[in-house]
């Protein structure tokens, strides 16, 4: 379930606007051309290329609509934080007491979250819990009513919003 108001940084907004522009000016034109070329091949009843081209065109239009709705309803949040506090775009190393291991990840907005790339959303249980905390803080991470665990913040590295931080495809 999506939040009613997606929390986006100024950088997120710029990336979304750039994707919308690319999809409208470049991808849309290419997909319309592909539909027309496939249609020109004749009988549409068994024309796989035509149906594939129509599907790709419709998916592009759906993505444009989704991104435009996201921007329309967005809440702009700051990616600035105090030097000694966890904030968005910070690389944070935490010690998981239960597992006796450390892990480093970057705190990002939910539309850039990607656990496979160690990019954790500021709206996830761990992201919410450590936002604004300092090095040395022991923080309880509540996963649900019956399970929680503790982490200790070991280091905070200020980073910027990297261009390779991608907007989720959904």
N, C-alpha and C positions, 0 to 999 in steps of 0.2 A: 504494500500500500504506500503510495507516495504521500509525502507531506503536502498539506494544502499550500503552504508557501515554502518553496525550495529555498534554502539558504545558500546564496552565491556570493563569491567575492567579485570585485571589479574585473579581475582576470578571468574568472569563469564566464562572466557576461561577454567579455570580448571574444573568448573562444567560441561561445555559442553563436554570437553574431557572425563570426567568420565562417562557421560551419553552415549557417543558414544561407549566407551570401553565396558560398561555393555551391551548395545544393541547388539554389535557384538559378544562378548564372551559368554554371558549368555542367553539373551532373544532370539537371532537369533537361537541358538541351540535348545532351548525349542520349539520354534514355528515350526522349520523344523521337529522336532520329532512329534509334534501334527498333522502336515499335513500328514506325512507318516502313522501315526496310523489311521487317518481318511480315507485315501486313501485305506488302507488295509481292510476296512469294506466292500468293494465291489462296487456295483453300485453307480457311482458318480452323476447320473442324479438327484437324490433326496437326496443326502447326505449333510444335513445341516452342520454337523460337519466339513466336508471337506471344504466347502465354507467359513465357519467362520474362520477356521484355515488359509486358504489361504489369507483371507482378513487381519487377524491380522499380518501375515508374511509380506504382502505387506505394511501395515501401518508402521511396524517397519523399513523396508528398506527405506521408504519415509522419516521417521523421521531422520534416519542416514544421508541420502543425504542432507536433509534440514540443519541439524546441521553442517555438513562438509562444505557446501556452506557458511553458516554464518561465520564460523571460517576463511575460505579462504578470505572472503571479509571484515573482521572486521577491525575496527579502534580501537586500544587500547587506552583507556583514563585512566587517573589517578583517584583514589578514595580519593586522599589526598586533604585537603582544610585547609585554615588558621583556627586557633582556633575560631575566631569570625565571620566566614563566612559560609553561607550555601554551602554544597557540597554533593557529592554522599555518601550514607550510613549515612547521618545525620538524626536524628529525629528532626523535626521542628514543633513548635507550632505556628500557625498563627491565627490572629483575622480577621474574615470576617466582615468588616464594614457593608455591606448591610444586613447581617443576624443577626448581633449582637451576634455572637457566635465564639468560638474557636474550632480549630480542630488540632490534632497532626497527622502527617504522616511521613513516611520515604521516603527520596529521593533515588531512585534506577535507574538503567539503564532500558531501555524500555523492555528488555527481562525478567525482573523481576517484572515489574509493575503489580500491582493487587489492584485496588481500593477497593475491598471488604475486603482487609487486611490492608488498609490505606498505601499502598506502591505506591507512585506516581512517574511516570517516569520523568527523567530529561529533556525529550523532550516534555512533555505535556505543555500546556500553563502556568500553575502555576509553574511547575518545571523549565521551561526555565526562567521565570520571576524572581524567587527568588534565583536562583543559584548565589553565590558570594555576596549576600546581607547580611547585619548585623542585629543583634537584634535591634529593634526600627525602622527599615526601613519601610516606607509606600510604597508599591509596586503596580503598576497598572498591572492587569492581563488582557491581551487582548485575548478574546475568539475568536472573529471574527471582521469584519469591523464595525458591528453595536452594539456589546456588549462587555463591559469590566467592571471590578469591582476592588475594592481596598482591599488589606490585609495589616496587620501590623505584622511583624515578632516579636513574643513574646519571643521565646527561641529556642536555637539550642543545641542539644545534640549530641556529637560525638559518633558514634557507629561503629561497624565493620560489615563487610559483614557476616551476620549470615548464618549458614549452612541450616537453614530452609527456606531461601529465595530461592524459586524455580524458575527454568527457565520455561517460559511460554510454554504451550503445543501446542498452535495454532491449 
